[in-house]
Amino acid sequence: MSRKAALLTMFDVTNYGSVLQTFASQTVLDNLGYECDVINYRFPNEWHFNKGYIKPKVYRLLISKTLSFLGYKTYWSEFRKTIDRFKFGKLNLTADRFETLESLENYDWGKYDVVISGSDQVWNPRFMKGDKAFLLSFAPDDIRKISMSSSFACKTLDPVFRDSYKKYLSRLSAISVRDNNGVDIISSLGIDKPVEVMLDPTLLLPGEQWRKAMKISDSYDSNYILVYILNYAFNPAPFIYQAVKELQKRTGKKVIFTGTVETKYLSGMTNYEIRNGRSVEEFVSMFDNAAMVVTSSFHGTAFAVNFSRPLIAVIPSDGDDRQSSLLANLGIPHCAVKCDTTLSQLNPDYDTTVMRTALDSLREKNIAWLQDSLKK
């Protein structure tokens, strides 16, 4: 008989990486014999907005809704529909919608064998504002609680959050984090438990499984450099555009941009395309078919290595070590570059056989840890 797992993660934001890591987590748990329900928790909610989370401008929402009503398509409204199609089509969401922490606390979790927090930046104080839900404060003492590749996405924890984090993370039966900084933070809280550094769930599924799940074909022209830019955590401009121009000069390849693209930095550039608003399946396919990937996104980095693509991962100067931790663990630390790197030093190439051996070994180790940690 299948056991049941409840997974609390960030799935409800308009972001490819968030829904893909949720799908991957759900799939990995299913593969291990656990019927996984993704807890339908609203994030961000009014509590987060009251704590300082930036709320969408009312006038922008009104304009977007008005244009949609009149039949005009806006980028964000169409992107949201794209994410929603995947979310409601691929994720096993709980029938109950939880709008607040209190609604989680009042629910009967007795039918679940384990409650899981993770993956993604579920412990990032910048965005979570100390939300105890992602620390599993609502889960009863008699239900097993673990974390699955959770990330703080910072180097140190603000003192205002330390007591709460220590109290609730101490209740977890098993802890895994996504980056090395997370191990140091857990230790600094005085939590005397072993901490596993785990791959992001998107990497726990091998490339072949992604191709099957996303129905990826070879319909794309693979003679291109894929550039996936996100700037909500830090802004990699203008360096990332300078790096792309340098790599295009070396290779002569077409460039496909996706994500948050600032066109002012494309001046003087030719043979490029901005390709936004694609389905989640097409998004993954673009990585699989790329000749090279340049990205400031963690999940962009993850999909590049999962498909063994030459890579330049542009990283912040300090604090967030998610990409550098991953690439160091895979034996290719030179693929992580900071914005003060000399362009002539850029080297996206690596020994794919050596990298894949390291990735396969870590995947096998992490899945064994997860399988053991799920058991009562």
C-alpha positions in Angstrom: 0.0 0.0 0.0 1.3 3.4 -1.0 2.4 5.8 1.8 1.2 9.4 1.6 3.4 12.5 1.6 2.4 16.2 1.9 4.9 18.6 0.2 5.0 22.3 1.0 6.9 24.3 -1.5 6.8 27.4 -3.7 4.7 26.4 -6.6 2.3 29.3 -6.9 4.6 32.0 -8.4 4.9 32.8 -12.0 8.2 31.2 -12.6 9.4 28.2 -14.7 11.8 27.0 -12.0 9.2 27.0 -9.2 6.7 24.7 -11.0 9.5 22.5 -12.5 11.1 21.8 -9.1 7.7 21.1 -7.7 6.9 18.7 -10.5 10.3 17.0 -10.0 9.8 16.7 -6.2 6.4 15.2 -6.7 7.8 12.7 -9.3 10.8 11.7 -7.2 8.5 11.0 -4.2 6.1 9.1 -6.5 9.0 7.0 -7.8 9.9 6.1 -4.1 6.4 4.8 -3.5 4.8 7.8 -1.9 1.6 9.3 -3.1 2.5 13.0 -3.0 0.1 15.8 -2.5 1.4 19.3 -3.1 0.0 21.5 -0.3 -2.1 24.2 -2.0 -0.8 27.0 0.2 -1.0 30.6 -1.1 2.3 32.3 -1.3 2.6 35.2 -1.1 -0.5 35.9 0.9 -1.7 39.0 2.9 0.6 38.1 5.8 3.7 38.3 3.6 2.4 41.6 2.1 1.9 43.0 5.6 5.5 42.0 6.4 6.9 43.9 3.5 6.7 41.5 0.5 6.2 43.8 -2.6 2.6 43.6 -3.6 1.6 43.9 -7.3 0.5 47.5 -8.1 -3.3 47.7 -8.2 -3.3 49.9 -11.3 -1.1 47.4 -13.2 -3.5 44.6 -12.3 -6.5 46.7 -13.4 -4.8 47.6 -16.7 -3.9 43.9 -17.3 -7.4 42.7 -16.5 -9.0 45.5 -18.7 -6.8 44.6 -21.7 -7.5 40.9 -21.2 -11.3 41.7 -21.1 -11.0 43.7 -24.3 -9.2 40.8 -26.0 -5.7 42.1 -25.9 -2.9 39.8 -24.8 -0.2 41.1 -22.4 3.0 39.2 -21.8 2.4 38.6 -18.0 -1.2 37.5 -18.4 -0.2 35.0 -21.1 2.8 33.9 -19.1 0.6 33.3 -16.1 -1.8 31.2 -18.2 1.2 29.2 -19.4 2.3 28.5 -15.9 -1.2 27.8 -14.7 -1.7 25.2 -17.5 1.3 23.3 -16.3 0.5 23.7 -12.6 -3.1 22.5 -12.8 -2.3 19.8 -15.4 0.8 18.3 -13.9 0.8 19.0 -10.1 -1.2 16.9 -7.6 -2.5 19.9 -5.6 -4.6 19.3 -2.4 -8.3 20.0 -2.9 -8.2 22.4 0.1 -6.7 25.8 -0.6 -4.8 27.2 2.4 -4.8 31.0 2.5 -3.1 31.4 5.9 -0.8 29.7 8.4 -3.8 29.4 10.7 -5.7 27.4 8.0 -2.8 25.0 7.9 -2.8 24.7 11.6 -6.5 23.8 11.7 -6.3 21.0 9.1 -6.1 17.4 10.0 -2.8 16.0 8.7 -3.4 12.6 10.1 -3.7 10.8 6.8 -0.1 11.7 5.8 3.0 9.6 6.8 5.4 12.5 6.3 5.2 16.2 5.7 8.0 17.8 3.7 9.4 21.3 3.3 11.3 22.1 0.1 12.8 22.4 -2.4 13.6 25.9 -3.7 14.1 29.0 -1.5 11.5 28.0 1.1 13.7 29.3 4.0 14.9 32.5 2.3 14.1 35.2 4.8 14.1 37.9 2.2 11.0 36.5 0.5 9.4 34.3 3.2 9.6 37.0 5.9 10.0 34.3 8.5 6.8 32.5 7.6 6.7 29.5 10.0 4.6 27.5 7.5 7.7 26.6 5.5 9.4 25.5 8.7 6.5 23.1 9.1 5.3 24.7 12.4 1.8 23.5 11.6 2.6 19.8 11.3 1.8 17.7 14.5 4.6 16.3 16.6 3.5 12.7 15.8 4.0 13.1 12.0 7.4 12.7 10.5 8.8 16.0 9.2 11.8 16.4 6.8 13.2 19.0 4.5 14.1 18.2 0.9 16.8 20.3 -0.6 15.6 23.5 1.0 17.5 26.7 0.5 18.1 29.8 2.6 19.7 31.5 -0.5 21.8 33.7 1.8 25.0 33.4 3.8 23.8 34.4 7.2 20.5 34.5 9.0 19.2 37.8 10.4 19.1 37.6 14.3 15.4 38.4 14.2 14.7 35.0 12.6 17.1 32.8 14.5 15.0 31.7 17.4 12.0 30.8 15.3 14.2 28.9 12.7 16.0 27.0 15.5 12.7 26.1 17.3 11.0 24.6 14.3 13.9 23.2 12.3 14.9 21.3 15.4 11.6 19.4 15.1 12.6 17.9 11.7 13.6 14.3 11.7 16.0 14.8 8.7 17.4 17.9 7.2 18.7 18.4 3.7 19.7 21.7 2.1 20.5 22.7 -1.5 23.8 24.6 -0.9 26.8 24.7 1.4 25.8 28.0 3.1 22.7 26.1 4.4 24.9 23.7 6.3 26.7 26.6 8.0 23.5 28.3 8.9 22.0 25.2 10.5 25.2 24.7 12.5 25.2 28.3 13.6 21.7 27.8 15.0 23.0 25.2 17.4 21.0 22.4 15.8 23.1 19.3 16.4 21.8 17.1 13.5 23.5 15.9 10.4 22.7 18.0 7.3 22.7 16.6 3.8 23.6 18.7 0.8 21.1 17.6 -1.8 20.8 18.3 -5.4 17.8 20.3 -6.5 14.9 17.9 -7.4 15.2 18.9 -11.1 18.6 17.2 -11.0 17.2 14.1 -9.2 15.5 13.3 -12.5 18.0 12.5 -15.2 17.8 14.2 -18.6 16.2 11.2 -20.2 13.3 11.3 -17.8 12.8 15.0 -18.5 12.7 14.4 -22.2 10.0 11.8 -21.7 8.0 13.8 -19.2 8.1 17.0 -21.4 7.7 15.1 -24.7 10.8 16.9 -26.0 11.6 16.5 -29.7 14.5 17.7 -31.8 12.4 20.4 -33.5 14.7 23.3 -32.5 17.7 24.5 -34.4 20.5 23.5 -31.9 23.0 25.9 -33.4 22.3 28.6 -30.8 23.5 30.0 -27.5 20.6 30.1 -25.0 20.6 33.0 -22.6 18.2 32.8 -19.7 18.2 35.9 -17.5 16.5 36.5 -14.2 17.2 39.6 -12.2 15.0 39.4 -9.1 17.7 38.1 -6.8 20.5 40.2 -8.4 21.0 42.0 -11.7 23.7 40.5 -13.8 23.7 43.4 -16.3 25.6 44.7 -18.1 28.1 41.8 -17.6 26.0 39.0 -18.8 25.3 40.8 -22.1 29.0 41.5 -22.6 29.7 37.8 -21.9 27.2 36.8 -24.5 28.6 39.1 -27.1 32.1 37.7 -26.4 30.9 34.1 -26.8 28.9 34.9 -29.9 32.0 36.5 -31.4 34.0 33.3 -30.6 31.4 30.8 -32.0 29.5 32.8 -34.6 26.3 31.2 -33.3 22.8 32.7 -33.1 21.7 33.8 -29.6 18.2 33.1 -28.2 17.3 35.3 -25.1 14.6 34.4 -22.7 13.5 35.7 -19.3 14.1 39.3 -18.1 15.8 40.8 -21.1 16.8 44.5 -21.1 16.9 45.4 -24.8 19.1 48.5 -24.2 22.1 46.1 -23.7 21.5 44.5 -27.1 22.8 47.6 -29.0 25.1 46.6 -31.9 24.2 42.9 -31.7 22.9 40.9 -34.6 21.6 37.4 -35.2 19.6 37.1 -32.0 16.0 36.5 -31.0 14.0 37.1 -27.8 11.9 34.0 -27.2 9.5 34.5 -24.2 6.1 33.2 -23.3 6.8 29.6 -24.3 5.1 26.6 -22.7 6.9 25.0 -19.8 7.7 22.0 -22.0 9.2 24.3 -24.7 11.2 26.0 -22.0 12.9 22.8 -21.0 13.3 21.8 -24.6 15.3 25.0 -25.3 18.0 23.9 -22.8 18.1 20.3 -24.2 18.7 21.6 -27.8 21.1 24.5 -27.0 24.7 24.4 -28.1 25.6 26.5 -25.0 23.8 28.1 -22.0 24.5 31.4 -20.4 22.3 32.1 -17.4 21.9 34.0 -14.1 19.2 31.5 -12.9 19.8 28.6 -10.6 17.4 26.4 -12.5 18.9 27.5 -15.8 22.2 26.2 -14.4 20.5 23.0 -13.3 19.0 22.2 -16.7 22.2 23.1 -18.5 24.2 20.5 -16.6 21.4 18.0 -16.6 21.6 18.1 -20.4 25.4 18.3 -20.4 25.5 21.7 -22.1 28.5 24.0 -22.1 27.7 26.7 -19.5 28.5 30.1 -18.1 26.5 30.7 -14.9 26.7 34.3 -13.8 26.6 34.5 -10.0 26.4 37.3 -7.4 29.5 38.4 -5.6 28.5 37.2 -2.2 25.7 35.7 -0.2 23.9 33.3 -2.5 26.1 30.3 -3.3 23.4 28.0 -4.9 25.0 27.8 -8.3 28.7 27.8 -7.2 27.9 25.0 -4.7 26.3 22.9 -7.3 29.0 23.4 -9.9 31.8 22.8 -7.4 30.2 19.6 -6.4 30.0 18.5 -10.0 33.7 19.3 -10.5 33.2 22.3 -12.9 33.6 25.3 -10.6 35.1 27.4 -13.5 31.6 27.6 -15.1 30.4 29.9 -12.3 31.7 33.4 -12.9 31.2 36.7 -11.1 30.5 40.0 -12.9 34.0 41.2 -12.5 35.5 38.3 -14.5 37.6 39.2 -17.5 35.8 38.2 -20.7 38.9 36.5 -22.1 38.8 34.0 -19.2 35.3 32.7 -19.9 35.4 29.0 -20.4 32.0 27.3 -20.8 33.5 23.9 -21.8 34.1 20.9 -19.5 34.5 17.1 -19.6 30.9 16.0 -19.9 31.8 12.4 -19.0 33.5 13.4 -15.7 30.6 15.8 -14.9 27.9 13.2 -15.6 29.8 10.7 -13.4 29.8 13.1 -10.5 26.1 14.0 -11.1 25.0 10.4 -11.3 26.9 9.6 -8.1 25.3 12.5 -6.2 21.9 11.6 -7.5 22.2 8.0 -6.4 23.5 9.2 -2.9 20.7 11.8 -2.5 17.9 9.4 -3.5 19.2 6.8 -1.0 19.3 9.5 1.7 15.8 10.6 0.9 14.4 7.0 0.8 15.9 6.4 4.2 14.7 9.7 5.7 11.1 9.2 4.5 10.8 5.9 6.6 9.3 5.8 10.0 
